[in-house]
Amino acid sequence: MDIQVVNQRVDQALADNRRAGNLVLLMSSAIFTIGILSILIGYWQRNPYIGGGATLFQGLLYWPIREILRLRRDNIVLQTVPVLVSGLDADTSAKEIIKLLNYLRGKQ
């Protein structure tokens, strides 16, 4: 198994995860900003319905935060692949890569 090919694929996956992480951070920042502005507008208008709706809207931050944590976990797994593969023979390294890919898919 060629370690250079593994390194290139891992680097590509890490770059894709970085791009996805930036998009998720942008989405969570937009949700946070819209929520804060809605709370301020609700306070300024003295309308509890706007403030309550904004609070519920900010509950949507749960999914971007969960996605960021998943991406970080995946990055750690991907960074360990080249180190793991370089020290093993071809058959064993292929089995370990399959295990890591199944872990990343959620099949633990």
Biopython code that builds the backbone (N, CA, C, O; Angstrom):
import numpy as np
from Bio.PDB.StructureBuilder import StructureBuilder

atoms = [
    (1, "MET", "N", (0.847, -1.172, 0.000)),
    (1, "MET", "CA", (0.000, 0.000, 0.000)),
    (1, "MET", "C", (0.898, 1.242, 0.000)),
    (1, "MET", "O", (1.779, 1.374, 0.850)),
    (2, "ASP", "N", (0.678, 2.127, -0.931)),
    (2, "ASP", "CA", (1.504, 3.310, -1.085)),
    (2, "ASP", "C", (1.070, 4.386, -0.085)),
    (2, "ASP", "O", (-0.072, 4.845, -0.104)),
    (3, "ILE", "N", (1.989, 4.772, 0.773)),
    (3, "ILE", "CA", (1.676, 5.744, 1.819)),
    (3, "ILE", "C", (1.402, 7.134, 1.239)),
    (3, "ILE", "O", (0.664, 7.918, 1.836)),
    (4, "GLN", "N", (1.987, 7.441, 0.091)),
    (4, "GLN", "CA", (1.740, 8.749, -0.532)),
    (4, "GLN", "C", (0.289, 8.892, -0.983)),
    (4, "GLN", "O", (-0.304, 9.962, -0.851)),
    (5, "VAL", "N", (-0.276, 7.818, -1.511)),
    (5, "VAL", "CA", (-1.685, 7.850, -1.933)),
    (5, "VAL", "C", (-2.585, 8.038, -0.717)),
    (5, "VAL", "O", (-3.551, 8.800, -0.762)),
    (6, "VAL", "N", (-2.264, 7.341, 0.365)),
    (6, "VAL", "CA", (-3.048, 7.476, 1.594)),
    (6, "VAL", "C", (-2.957, 8.905, 2.113)),
    (6, "VAL", "O", (-3.965, 9.489, 2.509)),
    (7, "ASN", "N", (-1.746, 9.471, 2.114)),
    (7, "ASN", "CA", (-1.569, 10.847, 2.587)),
    (7, "ASN", "C", (-2.352, 11.844, 1.733)),
    (7, "ASN", "O", (-2.960, 12.774, 2.264)),
    (8, "GLN", "N", (-2.339, 11.654, 0.424)),
    (8, "GLN", "CA", (-3.087, 12.566, -0.458)),
    (8, "GLN", "C", (-4.583, 12.494, -0.195)),
    (8, "GLN", "O", (-5.257, 13.523, -0.139)),
    (9, "ARG", "N", (-5.094, 11.302, -0.035)),
    (9, "ARG", "CA", (-6.536, 11.151, 0.216)),
    (9, "ARG", "C", (-6.928, 11.700, 1.582)),
    (9, "ARG", "O", (-7.983, 12.315, 1.730)),
    (10, "VAL", "N", (-6.087, 11.479, 2.564)),
    (10, "VAL", "CA", (-6.366, 12.031, 3.895)),
    (10, "VAL", "C", (-6.322, 13.552, 3.852)),
    (10, "VAL", "O", (-7.179, 14.211, 4.441)),
    (11, "ASP", "N", (-5.332, 14.118, 3.162)),
    (11, "ASP", "CA", (-5.257, 15.574, 3.037)),
    (11, "ASP", "C", (-6.483, 16.141, 2.330)),
    (11, "ASP", "O", (-6.986, 17.197, 2.714)),
    (12, "GLN", "N", (-6.965, 15.452, 1.305)),
    (12, "GLN", "CA", (-8.167, 15.900, 0.604)),
    (12, "GLN", "C", (-9.392, 15.838, 1.516)),
    (12, "GLN", "O", (-10.216, 16.752, 1.519)),
    (13, "ALA", "N", (-9.507, 14.767, 2.282)),
    (13, "ALA", "CA", (-10.641, 14.637, 3.210)),
    (13, "ALA", "C", (-10.579, 15.705, 4.294)),
    (13, "ALA", "O", (-11.610, 16.259, 4.675)),
    (14, "LEU", "N", (-9.376, 16.002, 4.797)),
    (14, "LEU", "CA", (-9.234, 17.054, 5.808)),
    (14, "LEU", "C", (-9.593, 18.420, 5.230)),
    (14, "LEU", "O", (-10.212, 19.238, 5.911)),
    (15, "ALA", "N", (-9.209, 18.669, 3.980)),
    (15, "ALA", "CA", (-9.576, 19.936, 3.335)),
    (15, "ALA", "C", (-11.087, 20.034, 3.146)),
    (15, "ALA", "O", (-11.670, 21.099, 3.351)),
    (16, "ASP", "N", (-11.718, 18.937, 2.760)),
    (16, "ASP", "CA", (-13.179, 18.932, 2.627)),
    (16, "ASP", "C", (-13.852, 19.179, 3.973)),
    (16, "ASP", "O", (-14.828, 19.924, 4.059)),
    (17, "ASN", "N", (-13.326, 18.551, 5.022)),
    (17, "ASN", "CA", (-13.885, 18.767, 6.362)),
    (17, "ASN", "C", (-13.680, 20.209, 6.826)),
    (17, "ASN", "O", (-14.543, 20.772, 7.499)),
    (18, "ARG", "N", (-12.558, 20.802, 6.475)),
    (18, "ARG", "CA", (-12.301, 22.199, 6.842)),
    (18, "ARG", "C", (-13.312, 23.113, 6.157)),
    (18, "ARG", "O", (-13.840, 24.038, 6.775)),
    (19, "ARG", "N", (-13.575, 22.853, 4.891)),
    (19, "ARG", "CA", (-14.550, 23.655, 4.141)),
    (19, "ARG", "C", (-15.947, 23.479, 4.739)),
    (19, "ARG", "O", (-16.679, 24.454, 4.908)),
    (20, "ALA", "N", (-16.312, 22.244, 5.056)),
    (20, "ALA", "CA", (-17.620, 21.986, 5.670)),
    (20, "ALA", "C", (-17.705, 22.642, 7.044)),
    (20, "ALA", "O", (-18.753, 23.172, 7.415)),
    (21, "GLY", "N", (-16.620, 22.610, 7.792)),
    (21, "GLY", "CA", (-16.596, 23.259, 9.102)),
    (21, "GLY", "C", (-16.789, 24.761, 8.996)),
    (21, "GLY", "O", (-17.486, 25.362, 9.814)),
    (22, "ASN", "N", (-16.173, 25.366, 7.989)),
    (22, "ASN", "CA", (-16.357, 26.810, 7.794)),
    (22, "ASN", "C", (-17.807, 27.142, 7.450)),
    (22, "ASN", "O", (-18.347, 28.142, 7.922)),
    (23, "LEU", "N", (-18.431, 26.308, 6.633)),
    (23, "LEU", "CA", (-19.840, 26.537, 6.293)),
    (23, "LEU", "C", (-20.746, 26.384, 7.514)),
    (23, "LEU", "O", (-21.688, 27.155, 7.696)),
    (24, "VAL", "N", (-20.458, 25.393, 8.339)),
    (24, "VAL", "CA", (-21.262, 25.182, 9.539)),
    (24, "VAL", "C", (-21.069, 26.340, 10.514)),
    (24, "VAL", "O", (-22.028, 26.785, 11.145)),
    (25, "LEU", "N", (-19.838, 26.830, 10.640)),
    (25, "LEU", "CA", (-19.595, 27.982, 11.513)),
    (25, "LEU", "C", (-20.317, 29.224, 11.003)),
    (25, "LEU", "O", (-20.856, 29.999, 11.793)),
    (26, "LEU", "N", (-20.331, 29.414, 9.691)),
    (26, "LEU", "CA", (-21.055, 30.538, 9.112)),
    (26, "LEU", "C", (-22.548, 30.406, 9.386)),
    (26, "LEU", "O", (-23.202, 31.388, 9.738)),
    (27, "MET", "N", (-23.087, 29.207, 9.229)),
    (27, "MET", "CA", (-24.504, 28.980, 9.491)),
    (27, "MET", "C", (-24.838, 29.238, 10.961)),
    (27, "MET", "O", (-25.844, 29.882, 11.259)),
    (28, "SER", "N", (-24.019, 28.750, 11.867)),
    (28, "SER", "CA", (-24.292, 28.952, 13.289)),
    (28, "SER", "C", (-24.150, 30.422, 13.677)),
    (28, "SER", "O", (-24.888, 30.909, 14.533)),
    (29, "SER", "N", (-23.217, 31.125, 13.062)),
    (29, "SER", "CA", (-23.088, 32.567, 13.330)),
    (29, "SER", "C", (-24.319, 33.318, 12.848)),
    (29, "SER", "O", (-24.780, 34.243, 13.516)),
    (30, "ALA", "N", (-24.857, 32.928, 11.693)),
    (30, "ALA", "CA", (-26.070, 33.570, 11.180)),
    (30, "ALA", "C", (-27.259, 33.296, 12.096)),
    (30, "ALA", "O", (-28.044, 34.203, 12.374)),
    (31, "ILE", "N", (-27.401, 32.060, 12.568)),
    (31, "ILE", "CA", (-28.492, 31.733, 13.488)),
    (31, "ILE", "C", (-28.363, 32.546, 14.768)),
    (31, "ILE", "O", (-29.354, 33.080, 15.266)),
    (32, "PHE", "N", (-27.160, 32.644, 15.301)),
    (32, "PHE", "CA", (-26.931, 33.392, 16.530)),
    (32, "PHE", "C", (-27.241, 34.872, 16.333)),
    (32, "PHE", "O", (-27.908, 35.487, 17.165)),
    (33, "THR", "N", (-26.758, 35.440, 15.235)),
    (33, "THR", "CA", (-26.979, 36.858, 14.967)),
    (33, "THR", "C", (-28.463, 37.178, 14.781)),
    (33, "THR", "O", (-28.969, 38.153, 15.337)),
    (34, "ILE", "N", (-29.147, 36.357, 14.004)),
    (34, "ILE", "CA", (-30.582, 36.569, 13.798)),
    (34, "ILE", "C", (-31.336, 36.434, 15.123)),
    (34, "ILE", "O", (-32.261, 37.202, 15.388)),
    (35, "GLY", "N", (-30.954, 35.483, 15.941)),
    (35, "GLY", "CA", (-31.602, 35.307, 17.233)),
    (35, "GLY", "C", (-31.401, 36.493, 18.156)),
    (35, "GLY", "O", (-32.348, 36.956, 18.792)),
    (36, "ILE", "N", (-30.170, 36.990, 18.235)),
    (36, "ILE", "CA", (-29.887, 38.146, 19.094)),
    (36, "ILE", "C", (-30.625, 39.378, 18.594)),
    (36, "ILE", "O", (-31.197, 40.126, 19.387)),
    (37, "LEU", "N", (-30.615, 39.592, 17.287)),
    (37, "LEU", "CA", (-31.338, 40.741, 16.732)),
    (37, "LEU", "C", (-32.834, 40.635, 16.999)),
    (37, "LEU", "O", (-33.486, 41.638, 17.291)),
    (38, "SER", "N", (-33.378, 39.430, 16.901)),
    (38, "SER", "CA", (-34.803, 39.231, 17.180)),
    (38, "SER", "C", (-35.120, 39.504, 18.651)),
    (38, "SER", "O", (-36.153, 40.094, 18.968)),
    (39, "ILE", "N", (-34.244, 39.080, 19.534)),
    (39, "ILE", "CA", (-34.448, 39.355, 20.959)),
    (39, "ILE", "C", (-34.405, 40.858, 21.214)),
    (39, "ILE", "O", (-35.222, 41.386, 21.968)),
    (40, "LEU", "N", (-33.456, 41.545, 20.588)),
    (40, "LEU", "CA", (-33.369, 43.007, 20.753)),
    (40, "LEU", "C", (-34.599, 43.708, 20.187)),
    (40, "LEU", "O", (-35.107, 44.651, 20.793)),
    (41, "ILE", "N", (-35.077, 43.261, 19.042)),
    (41, "ILE", "CA", (-36.286, 43.855, 18.452)),
    (41, "ILE", "C", (-37.488, 43.575, 19.347)),
    (41, "ILE", "O", (-38.321, 44.456, 19.561)),
    (42, "GLY", "N", (-37.583, 42.370, 19.864)),
    (42, "GLY", "CA", (-38.668, 42.034, 20.781)),
    (42, "GLY", "C", (-38.631, 42.878, 22.040)),
    (42, "GLY", "O", (-39.675, 43.299, 22.538)),
    (43, "TYR", "N", (-37.440, 43.128, 22.559)),
    (43, "TYR", "CA", (-37.296, 43.980, 23.742)),
    (43, "TYR", "C", (-37.663, 45.423, 23.407)),
    (43, "TYR", "O", (-38.344, 46.094, 24.182)),
    (44, "TRP", "N", (-37.211, 45.889, 22.258)),
    (44, "TRP", "CA", (-37.487, 47.272, 21.857)),
    (44, "TRP", "C", (-38.980, 47.469, 21.597)),
    (44, "TRP", "O", (-39.536, 48.509, 21.950)),
    (45, "GLN", "N", (-39.627, 46.490, 20.990)),
    (45, "GLN", "CA", (-41.062, 46.559, 20.717)),
    (45, "GLN", "C", (-41.908, 46.163, 21.936)),
    (45, "GLN", "O", (-43.126, 46.338, 21.933)),
    (46, "ARG", "N", (-41.263, 45.636, 22.962)),
    (46, "ARG", "CA", (-41.930, 45.137, 24.171)),
    (46, "ARG", "C", (-42.968, 44.073, 23.817)),
    (46, "ARG", "O", (-44.102, 44.079, 24.296)),
    (47, "ASN", "N", (-42.523, 43.170, 22.961)),
    (47, "ASN", "CA", (-43.388, 42.097, 22.490)),
    (47, "ASN", "C", (-42.783, 40.768, 22.941)),
    (47, "ASN", "O", (-41.751, 40.357, 22.411)),
    (48, "PRO", "N", (-43.402, 40.092, 23.903)),
    (48, "PRO", "CA", (-42.820, 38.837, 24.402)),
    (48, "PRO", "C", (-42.867, 37.708, 23.372)),
    (48, "PRO", "O", (-42.092, 36.756, 23.466)),
    (49, "TYR", "N", (-43.762, 37.805, 22.395)),
    (49, "TYR", "CA", (-43.848, 36.748, 21.397)),
    (49, "TYR", "C", (-42.618, 36.734, 20.491)),
    (49, "TYR", "O", (-42.134, 35.668, 20.110)),
    (50, "ILE", "N", (-42.123, 37.898, 20.154)),
    (50, "ILE", "CA", (-40.911, 37.967, 19.321)),
    (50, "ILE", "C", (-39.713, 37.433, 20.104)),
    (50, "ILE", "O", (-38.910, 36.667, 19.572)),
    (51, "GLY", "N", (-39.595, 37.838, 21.363)),
    (51, "GLY", "CA", (-38.485, 37.355, 22.198)),
    (51, "GLY", "C", (-38.550, 35.862, 22.430)),
    (51, "GLY", "O", (-37.527, 35.178, 22.401)),
    (52, "GLY", "N", (-39.752, 35.352, 22.660)),
    (52, "GLY", "CA", (-39.905, 33.904, 22.852)),
    (52, "GLY", "C", (-39.600, 33.124, 21.590)),
    (52, "GLY", "O", (-38.967, 32.069, 21.640)),
    (53, "GLY", "N", (-40.051, 33.644, 20.456)),
    (53, "GLY", "CA", (-39.750, 32.991, 19.179)),
    (53, "GLY", "C", (-38.269, 32.996, 18.875)),
    (53, "GLY", "O", (-37.728, 32.031, 18.333)),
    (54, "ALA", "N", (-37.613, 34.097, 19.230)),
    (54, "ALA", "CA", (-36.170, 34.180, 18.994)),
    (54, "ALA", "C", (-35.422, 33.179, 19.863)),
    (54, "ALA", "O", (-34.440, 32.577, 19.428)),
    (55, "THR", "N", (-35.886, 33.008, 21.080)),
    (55, "THR", "CA", (-35.250, 32.037, 21.971)),
    (55, "THR", "C", (-35.399, 30.621, 21.412)),
    (55, "THR", "O", (-34.453, 29.833, 21.437)),
    (56, "LEU", "N", (-36.579, 30.312, 20.913)),
    (56, "LEU", "CA", (-36.777, 29.003, 20.292)),
    (56, "LEU", "C", (-35.935, 28.863, 19.029)),
    (56, "LEU", "O", (-35.396, 27.790, 18.755)),
    (57, "PHE", "N", (-35.821, 29.937, 18.264)),
    (57, "PHE", "CA", (-35.018, 29.917, 17.041)),
    (57, "PHE", "C", (-33.552, 29.629, 17.357)),
    (57, "PHE", "O", (-32.879, 28.918, 16.610)),
    (58, "GLN", "N", (-33.064, 30.176, 18.453)),
    (58, "GLN", "CA", (-31.673, 29.924, 18.805)),
    (58, "GLN", "C", (-31.444, 28.494, 19.267)),
    (58, "GLN", "O", (-30.302, 28.044, 19.355)),
    (59, "GLY", "N", (-32.512, 27.785, 19.559)),
    (59, "GLY", "CA", (-32.376, 26.358, 19.848)),
    (59, "GLY", "C", (-31.886, 25.573, 18.641)),
    (59, "GLY", "O", (-31.396, 24.452, 18.777)),
    (60, "LEU", "N", (-32.020, 26.169, 17.456)),
    (60, "LEU", "CA", (-31.509, 25.522, 16.244)),
    (60, "LEU", "C", (-29.985, 25.445, 16.228)),
    (60, "LEU", "O", (-29.413, 24.773, 15.369)),
    (61, "LEU", "N", (-29.324, 26.116, 17.155)),
    (61, "LEU", "CA", (-27.858, 26.046, 17.236)),
    (61, "LEU", "C", (-27.374, 24.659, 17.657)),
    (61, "LEU", "O", (-26.188, 24.354, 17.536)),
    (62, "TYR", "N", (-28.270, 23.835, 18.141)),
    (62, "TYR", "CA", (-27.895, 22.483, 18.546)),
    (62, "TYR", "C", (-27.279, 21.701, 17.390)),
    (62, "TYR", "O", (-26.264, 21.030, 17.573)),
    (63, "TRP", "N", (-27.876, 21.778, 16.211)),
    (63, "TRP", "CA", (-27.398, 20.979, 15.077)),
    (63, "TRP", "C", (-26.053, 21.444, 14.539)),
    (63, "TRP", "O", (-25.210, 20.592, 14.260)),
    (64, "PRO", "N", (-25.796, 22.734, 14.375)),
    (64, "PRO", "CA", (-24.445, 23.115, 13.932)),
    (64, "PRO", "C", (-23.363, 22.747, 14.945)),
    (64, "PRO", "O", (-22.262, 22.352, 14.559)),
    (65, "ILE", "N", (-23.665, 22.872, 16.224)),
    (65, "ILE", "CA", (-22.672, 22.515, 17.239)),
    (65, "ILE", "C", (-22.391, 21.017, 17.196)),
    (65, "ILE", "O", (-21.239, 20.596, 17.308)),
    (66, "ARG", "N", (-23.438, 20.217, 17.033)),
    (66, "ARG", "CA", (-23.248, 18.767, 16.932)),
    (66, "ARG", "C", (-22.422, 18.409, 15.692)),
    (66, "ARG", "O", (-21.578, 17.515, 15.741)),
    (67, "GLU", "N", (-22.670, 19.110, 14.582)),
    (67, "GLU", "CA", (-21.933, 18.850, 13.349)),
    (67, "GLU", "C", (-20.456, 19.242, 13.490)),
    (67, "GLU", "O", (-19.578, 18.543, 12.983)),
    (68, "ILE", "N", (-20.187, 20.343, 14.167)),
    (68, "ILE", "CA", (-18.792, 20.760, 14.392)),
    (68, "ILE", "C", (-18.056, 19.712, 15.221)),
    (68, "ILE", "O", (-16.911, 19.375, 14.923)),
    (69, "LEU", "N", (-18.705, 19.202, 16.251)),
    (69, "LEU", "CA", (-18.073, 18.165, 17.075)),
    (69, "LEU", "C", (-17.823, 16.892, 16.273)),
    (69, "LEU", "O", (-16.792, 16.244, 16.454)),
    (70, "ARG", "N", (-18.752, 16.523, 15.390)),
    (70, "ARG", "CA", (-18.567, 15.341, 14.551)),
    (70, "ARG", "C", (-17.401, 15.532, 13.585)),
    (70, "ARG", "O", (-16.610, 14.614, 13.373)),
    (71, "LEU", "N", (-17.296, 16.733, 12.996)),
    (71, "LEU", "CA", (-16.197, 17.003, 12.063)),
    (71, "LEU", "C", (-14.851, 16.950, 12.772)),
    (71, "LEU", "O", (-13.877, 16.452, 12.207)),
    (72, "ARG", "N", (-14.782, 17.444, 13.974)),
    (72, "ARG", "CA", (-13.513, 17.386, 14.722)),
    (72, "ARG", "C", (-13.136, 15.953, 15.054)),
    (72, "ARG", "O", (-11.964, 15.585, 14.977)),
    (73, "ARG", "N", (-14.125, 15.138, 15.425)),
    (73, "ARG", "CA", (-13.855, 13.719, 15.700)),
    (73, "ARG", "C", (-13.358, 13.020, 14.442)),
    (73, "ARG", "O", (-12.410, 12.237, 14.492)),
    (74, "ASP", "N", (-14.005, 13.308, 13.312)),
    (74, "ASP", "CA", (-13.590, 12.708, 12.048)),
    (74, "ASP", "C", (-12.182, 13.140, 11.662)),
    (74, "ASP", "O", (-11.412, 12.336, 11.136)),
    (75, "ASN", "N", (-11.840, 14.383, 11.913)),
    (75, "ASN", "CA", (-10.488, 14.861, 11.600)),
    (75, "ASN", "C", (-9.434, 14.138, 12.428)),
    (75, "ASN", "O", (-8.355, 13.826, 11.924)),
    (76, "ILE", "N", (-9.735, 13.875, 13.677)),
    (76, "ILE", "CA", (-8.777, 13.146, 14.516)),
    (76, "ILE", "C", (-8.576, 11.736, 13.982)),
    (76, "ILE", "O", (-7.449, 11.244, 13.920)),
    (77, "VAL", "N", (-9.666, 11.090, 13.597)),
    (77, "VAL", "CA", (-9.559, 9.733, 13.042)),
    (77, "VAL", "C", (-8.755, 9.765, 11.746)),
    (77, "VAL", "O", (-7.889, 8.918, 11.527)),
    (78, "LEU", "N", (-9.044, 10.744, 10.884)),
    (78, "LEU", "CA", (-8.326, 10.830, 9.607)),
    (78, "LEU", "C", (-6.837, 11.118, 9.796)),
    (78, "LEU", "O", (-6.013, 10.641, 9.016)),
    (79, "GLN", "N", (-6.492, 11.873, 10.797)),
    (79, "GLN", "CA", (-5.083, 12.192, 11.024)),
    (79, "GLN", "C", (-4.295, 11.011, 11.558)),
    (79, "GLN", "O", (-3.072, 10.970, 11.425)),
    (80, "THR", "N", (-4.979, 10.051, 12.161)),
    (80, "THR", "CA", (-4.273, 8.873, 12.665)),
    (80, "THR", "C", (-4.040, 7.817, 11.592)),
    (80, "THR", "O", (-3.208, 6.929, 11.778)),
    (81, "VAL", "N", (-4.758, 7.893, 10.473)),
    (81, "VAL", "CA", (-4.646, 6.869, 9.423)),
    (81, "VAL", "C", (-3.221, 6.729, 8.879)),
    (81, "VAL", "O", (-2.709, 5.609, 8.858)),
    (82, "PRO", "N", (-2.546, 7.809, 8.435)),
    (82, "PRO", "CA", (-1.200, 7.619, 7.873)),
    (82, "PRO", "C", (-0.210, 7.015, 8.866)),
    (82, "PRO", "O", (0.643, 6.215, 8.481)),
    (83, "VAL", "N", (-0.316, 7.389, 10.125)),
    (83, "VAL", "CA", (0.592, 6.851, 11.132)),
    (83, "VAL", "C", (0.323, 5.363, 11.333)),
    (83, "VAL", "O", (1.249, 4.564, 11.462)),
    (84, "LEU", "N", (-0.943, 5.011, 11.356)),
    (84, "LEU", "CA", (-1.316, 3.615, 11.551)),
    (84, "LEU", "C", (-0.917, 2.750, 10.360)),
    (84, "LEU", "O", (-0.399, 1.647, 10.539)),
    (85, "VAL", "N", (-1.152, 3.240, 9.157)),
    (85, "VAL", "CA", (-0.891, 2.469, 7.949)),
    (85, "VAL", "C", (0.609, 2.301, 7.698)),
    (85, "VAL", "O", (1.043, 1.266, 7.192)),
    (86, "SER", "N", (1.389, 3.302, 8.047)),
    (86, "SER", "CA", (2.826, 3.235, 7.742)),
    (86, "SER", "C", (3.541, 2.136, 8.521)),
    (86, "SER", "O", (4.580, 1.648, 8.077)),
    (87, "GLY", "N", (3.014, 1.743, 9.656)),
    (87, "GLY", "CA", (3.687, 0.738, 10.466)),
    (87, "GLY", "C", (3.175, -0.670, 10.275)),
    (87, "GLY", "O", (3.655, -1.582, 10.948)),
    (88, "LEU", "N", (2.216, -0.889, 9.384)),
    (88, "LEU", "CA", (1.619, -2.215, 9.217)),
    (88, "LEU", "C", (1.865, -2.756, 7.812)),
    (88, "LEU", "O", (2.204, -2.011, 6.893)),
    (89, "ASP", "N", (1.688, -4.065, 7.668)),
    (89, "ASP", "CA", (1.789, -4.644, 6.329)),
    (89, "ASP", "C", (0.513, -4.332, 5.540)),
    (89, "ASP", "O", (-0.431, -3.759, 6.085)),
    (90, "ALA", "N", (0.486, -4.704, 4.275)),
    (90, "ALA", "CA", (-0.604, -4.305, 3.378)),
    (90, "ALA", "C", (-1.959, -4.873, 3.798)),
    (90, "ALA", "O", (-2.958, -4.155, 3.793)),
    (91, "ASP", "N", (-2.001, -6.155, 4.161)),
    (91, "ASP", "CA", (-3.290, -6.765, 4.536)),
    (91, "ASP", "C", (-3.847, -6.174, 5.826)),
    (91, "ASP", "O", (-5.030, -5.845, 5.908)),
    (92, "THR", "N", (-3.001, -6.046, 6.814)),
    (92, "THR", "CA", (-3.440, -5.515, 8.101)),
    (92, "THR", "C", (-3.835, -4.045, 7.972)),
    (92, "THR", "O", (-4.818, -3.610, 8.572)),
    (93, "SER", "N", (-3.076, -3.282, 7.192)),
    (93, "SER", "CA", (-3.412, -1.868, 7.036)),
    (93, "SER", "C", (-4.736, -1.699, 6.288)),
    (93, "SER", "O", (-5.501, -0.783, 6.590)),
    (94, "ALA", "N", (-5.011, -2.569, 5.322)),
    (94, "ALA", "CA", (-6.298, -2.501, 4.617)),
    (94, "ALA", "C", (-7.451, -2.789, 5.570)),
    (94, "ALA", "O", (-8.489, -2.131, 5.503)),
    (95, "LYS", "N", (-7.279, -3.766, 6.456)),
    (95, "LYS", "CA", (-8.319, -4.074, 7.440)),
    (95, "LYS", "C", (-8.539, -2.907, 8.399)),
    (95, "LYS", "O", (-9.676, -2.594, 8.753)),
    (96, "GLU", "N", (-7.454, -2.268, 8.815)),
    (96, "GLU", "CA", (-7.580, -1.136, 9.734)),
    (96, "GLU", "C", (-8.238, 0.070, 9.055)),
    (96, "GLU", "O", (-9.013, 0.789, 9.686)),
    (97, "ILE", "N", (-7.935, 0.289, 7.795)),
    (97, "ILE", "CA", (-8.577, 1.386, 7.059)),
    (97, "ILE", "C", (-10.071, 1.128, 6.938)),
    (97, "ILE", "O", (-10.873, 2.052, 7.075)),
    (98, "ILE", "N", (-10.454, -0.124, 6.682)),
    (98, "ILE", "CA", (-11.879, -0.465, 6.604)),
    (98, "ILE", "C", (-12.561, -0.225, 7.947)),
    (98, "ILE", "O", (-13.685, 0.275, 7.989)),
    (99, "LYS", "N", (-11.892, -0.578, 9.042)),
    (99, "LYS", "CA", (-12.453, -0.326, 10.367)),
    (99, "LYS", "C", (-12.656, 1.174, 10.598)),
    (99, "LYS", "O", (-13.698, 1.594, 11.103)),
    (100, "LEU", "N", (-11.648, 1.982, 10.224)),
    (100, "LEU", "CA", (-11.753, 3.430, 10.422)),
    (100, "LEU", "C", (-12.841, 4.042, 9.557)),
    (100, "LEU", "O", (-13.555, 4.942, 9.999)),
    (101, "LEU", "N", (-12.975, 3.558, 8.319)),
    (101, "LEU", "CA", (-14.029, 4.068, 7.446)),
    (101, "LEU", "C", (-15.411, 3.707, 7.980)),
    (101, "LEU", "O", (-16.335, 4.518, 7.924)),
    (102, "ASN", "N", (-15.548, 2.497, 8.494)),
    (102, "ASN", "CA", (-16.829, 2.110, 9.100)),
    (102, "ASN", "C", (-17.125, 2.950, 10.335)),
    (102, "ASN", "O", (-18.278, 3.297, 10.594)),
    (103, "TYR", "N", (-16.093, 3.273, 11.091)),
    (103, "TYR", "CA", (-16.280, 4.135, 12.259)),
    (103, "TYR", "C", (-16.741, 5.529, 11.835)),
    (103, "TYR", "O", (-17.619, 6.122, 12.462)),
    (104, "LEU", "N", (-16.140, 6.042, 10.768)),
    (104, "LEU", "CA", (-16.533, 7.360, 10.288)),
    (104, "LEU", "C", (-17.972, 7.366, 9.760)),
    (104, "LEU", "O", (-18.665, 8.379, 9.856)),
    (105, "ARG", "N", (-18.409, 6.257, 9.215)),
    (105, "ARG", "CA", (-19.787, 6.151, 8.740)),
    (105, "ARG", "C", (-20.767, 5.938, 9.870)),
    (105, "ARG", "O", (-21.973, 6.093, 9.681)),
    (106, "GLY", "N", (-20.270, 5.584, 11.045)),
    (106, "GLY", "CA", (-21.146, 5.386, 12.189)),
    (106, "GLY", "C", (-21.527, 3.957, 12.455)),
    (106, "GLY", "O", (-22.478, 3.690, 13.191)),
    (107, "LYS", "N", (-20.797, 3.030, 11.865)),
    (107, "LYS", "CA", (-21.125, 1.605, 12.043)),
    (107, "LYS", "C", (-20.353, 0.963, 13.177)),
    (107, "LYS", "O", (-20.492, -0.243, 13.376)),
    (108, "GLN", "N", (-19.589, 1.656, 13.892)),
    (108, "GLN", "CA", (-18.756, 1.200, 15.009)),
    (108, "GLN", "C", (-18.840, -0.284, 15.121)),
    (108, "GLN", "O", (-18.211, -0.873, 16.000)),
]
sb = StructureBuilder()
sb.init_structure("model")
sb.init_model(0)
sb.init_chain("A")
sb.init_seg("    ")
for serial, (resi, resn, name, xyz) in enumerate(atoms, 1):
    if name == "N":
        sb.init_residue(resn, " ", resi, " ")
    sb.init_atom(name, np.array(xyz, "f"), 0.0, 1.0, " ", f" {name:<3s}", serial, name[0])
structure = sb.get_structure()
